[in-house]
Amino acid sequence: MSVRSDPRFAVETEAFLELLGPRDEPVSLDDLVASRTAPRNPALFGTAPPIAIREDLVLDLPGRDVRARLYRDDAETPAPLLLWLHGGGFVAGALDDVDVVCTGLAKQARVNVVSLDYRLAPEHPFPAGLDDTYDAIAWLHTHKARLGGDGEVLAGGQSAGANLVAAACLRARDEGGPRVARQLLCYPSVGMHRDTASQRLFDGVVLNSKHSHWFDELYLAGQEVTPYVAPLQAPSHADLPRALVIGAGRDPLRDDARDYAKALENAGVETEYVEYADTPHAFLQFAGMLPTAVRAAIGDLSVYLP
């Protein structure tokens, strides 16, 4: 376990949380749906630097089309493909949320990033988002040349997006399906309704447990919890792709991240865990308010990638 610490992490986090305010107000489904397309405030989300290619795509997956966005810093040289999934509790979030991190990874890690606009609940409950992730990995394998891919396909995501990546890796192992070379899981939501020390300590710091439980209910739509919903519950984590797991020090899901990294490592998967002290859940998408932690994490992610 490696812990990154910087005095600026805590200063920026305190200012961010003060701006965010209390997280215990009721949230309506209409507000959640509207938030997906609401303009993103650059002061909060940051502004991505220029990049050679930032292009919206449509992936023709089996039986449906799914929107995505391609980021390439070099329009000529082939590079590994990285599928990236935003967070949002399976019910919210959008491509614009992760514009800064996707641009940063494309520029610093020299990978071609494909950010996936996967289907969201409650309109599309489990397993729609997982199916989109799983099928998008297969699509990338088939269409590498079109996207400037040079062979390897990798996958990463944030929070619920990290859950979908972890679940897709489990499903690919179990079904002999499309695999990725590496998985990058940022503050992953890999448990379900777990009573952990971090959940008790940091409830209401960005994430509120009442809201999270409601999001989970919308995602499940009455279905049972399986390892493809809560990957931490898988009976085995062996034979999964090499992993980088990123945790946030002031996150209710901090212990999910720690425990999943430990489960992978105990199963013989080459795993690195990096935690950013004093940072909140979802910090990577708030580059405007949390620039120090975002720069550090993009740097670590870039070092880990080919």
N, C-alpha and C positions, 0 to 999 in steps of 0.2 A: 504494500500500500504506500502510495506516494501522496503527500499533502503539499499543495502549493499554497503559500501564504504571502500576502502582501498587505501592508497597512491600508492601501487604497481600496482593497476589496471591501472592508468593513465600512469605510467612509462612504463609498458609492452606494453600498447596499442600504445603509441607513437613510440616505437621501431618497433612494428609489422607493423604499417602503413607506416613507412619509408621504411621498407623492401619491402612491398607490392607495393609501388609506386602509380602513378596516375591510376585511374580506368576509364578513359574516352577513352582508345584506342578501336578501333573496334575489335569485337570478331567474328570469323567465326564459322559457324556451324561445320565444320570439326574439328576445335580446341576444341569445346565443347565436341564433341563425343570422340575425342582422350583423353580428360582429364579424362574421366570416368575410363580408365584403366591405366593411367599413374602412375608410382611409386610415393608413398607419401614420402615426405622428412621428416624424423623423427625430424629434427630441427624445422620444422614448425608444424607438426601434433602430435609430441610426440611419445612415445613408450609405449604401454600398458604393464603392469606388467603381470607376469605369472598367469594363471588361470587354474583350474582343467580341464574344458572342453571349448574349442573354436572349434566348429565343423560346417562345412558348410552343409546345408540341402537343400532339394528341397521340396517345398510345392506343393502338387498336388491339385491345385485350379480348379474350374470348367472350363474345356476347355483349360487349360494351366498349365504349371509348372512355379513356381517362386522361385528363389533362396533366401536363407536366411542364417543367421549365428546364432548359439546358443552359449550363454555364461552361464556357470554354475560354481560357485565357490565351490559348494558342490555336488559331484556326487551322493550322497546317500540320502540326506534329501530333500523331496519335498518342493517347494517354489512357490509363486505366479509367473505367467508368465507376462512378460512385452514386448509387441510388440514395437519396436523402428524404426523410419523412419528418414533417413538422409535428409539433405537439398540439395539445388542445383537448385532452381528456376524451378523445374519440368523437367529440361532438362539435368542437370549434377548431379554430386555427385555419391558416391559409398559406399559400406559397409566399406571399409578401412578408410573412412573419420571419422567414428564414433567409431572406434575400442577402443580408450581410454575411451570415455564416457560409452560405453556399458560394457567394462570390469570393470570400476569403479563402475557402478551401480550394476552389478552382485555381486561384492565383498563387497561393503559397505551397500547396501540396502537388501542384501540377497534375491534377486529375480533372476529368470532365464530369461535372456534377449534374445529375438528373433529379430534380426536386419533384416529388409526386403529390398531386392533388387528389389523394385517395378519398373514397366515399366515407361520409360521416353519418353517425347516428343522430337522431332516431329514425331519419328517413331510410338509412341503410345500416341496420344493426349488424353485430357479429354474425357471420364471418366476412362481411363485405370488405372492410378495410384490410383484413388479412389476405383475402383472395386477391385484392388489387396489388398488394405488396408482393405476394408470391408470384403472381402472373407477370408483374412488371420486371422481376428479376429474370424470368424466362425470356421476356421480350427483349431485355437488354442483351442477353446472351445471343439472341438471334439477329439483332440489329446493331451489333457493335460497330461495324464499318460506317454505317450511316451517321453515327454519333462521334466518330473519331476515336473509337475504342481500340486499345492495343492488345486485348486479350483478357485481362483480369476484370471481374465484376465484384464490387464491394458494396456494402450496404450499411447505412447508419441512420440514426434518428434521435429525436428529442422527446422524452417523456412518453406519451402514448405512441408516438412514432417509433421510439426505441422498443416499446413493447411489440409492435407489429414486426419489426426487424427480427427481434429475438424469436418470436413465434414462427415467422417464416423460415428461420434457420432450423428450428425444431421440426417443422413440418417437412422441409426438404430432406432432412436426415431420415425421418420416419417413412416417407413415401418415395424416397429415391428421386426426388425432384431437383429443380435447379438450385445449385449451391452458390454461395459467395465465398470469396477468398478470405475476407475479414469482415467482422461486424464491429460497429462503433456505436455504443449505447450511452447516450447522454442522459443523466438523471432518469433512468428507465423506470417506468411503472410496470413492474413485473410480478408484483403480488396482487392480492385483492382483499381489501378490508383488513389489512394486517395491523395488529396492535404492537407497534414497535416503539422503542425509546424515542426515535426521531419523530415519529408521528405525534407522540404526546408532547415533546418539547417544542415543536415548530408548527403545530396545527394553527392555521390562520396566517402563516408567513407565505404569502402568495397563494398557497393551496389551503382550502378550507375542507375539512373532512366531510361535512354535510353536503357540500357541493360535489365533492369527488364521488361520494356514494351515489348521488343522484345521476352523475354522468355515467357511472358504471352500470346503473340500472337501465339507463337509456341504451347503452351499448349492448348489454346482454339481452334485453327484451324478454326476460323470463327464462332464458336458457341457463343451463348449469355452467359452473366454472370448470374449465378444463385447463390443461397445461398450455393450450393455444390461446387462452385468455390470460392466464397467470403463469408465465413460463418458469417462475421460481418453483412451481409445484410439479414440474416434470419429474418423473421417477428417475430419469438419468439425463445428465448434461454432457455425456461423453460424445465424442465424434462430432463436435460442433466447430464452426470456424473460429480461428484465432480472434481474440476479442480485446478491445479497449473499452473499459467502462469508466465513465466520468460521473463523479458525484459532486453534489453541492453541500457545503457544510451546514447551511441553515435551511435545509429542505426536509419536509415531512417524509419524503421518499429517500432520504439519505441512506437509511438502513437497507432499503430494497436494493440500491446500487451496490452497497458493500456486500450484501449477502449473495447477490447474483454473481458478482465477480468471484466470491469465495466458492460458490457451487461449481462454476466453470473450472476454476483452478483445481479443485478437489477431484474433478472428473478427468483431469489430464489435459484440459484445453489450455493452450498458451494464452495467458490473460494478464493484462496490465490494468491496474486500478489507480486512477488519479482523482483526488478530491481537492476542491477549491474552497479553502477555509472562508467562512463568513459570507459565502455567496448564497443567494436564494434559488429556489426551483425556477427553471426556465430562463436562467440568466443569459444564455446564449442569444436569445432573440431580442434582448433589451440592450442593444449595443450603444444606444444613445445615452443611457443612464449608467451602464455598467461596463464602460469600455476597457478597463484594465483586465477584468476577468475574461471578457470576450476575446481580447487579443491573446491572452495567455492560453486559453483553451484552444483557439484556432491554431496557435503555434504547436501545441502538443498533439492535436489531431493530425496536423500536417506532417510532423516528424514520424508519426506512427504509420502513415500511409506510404505506399511505394513512391 
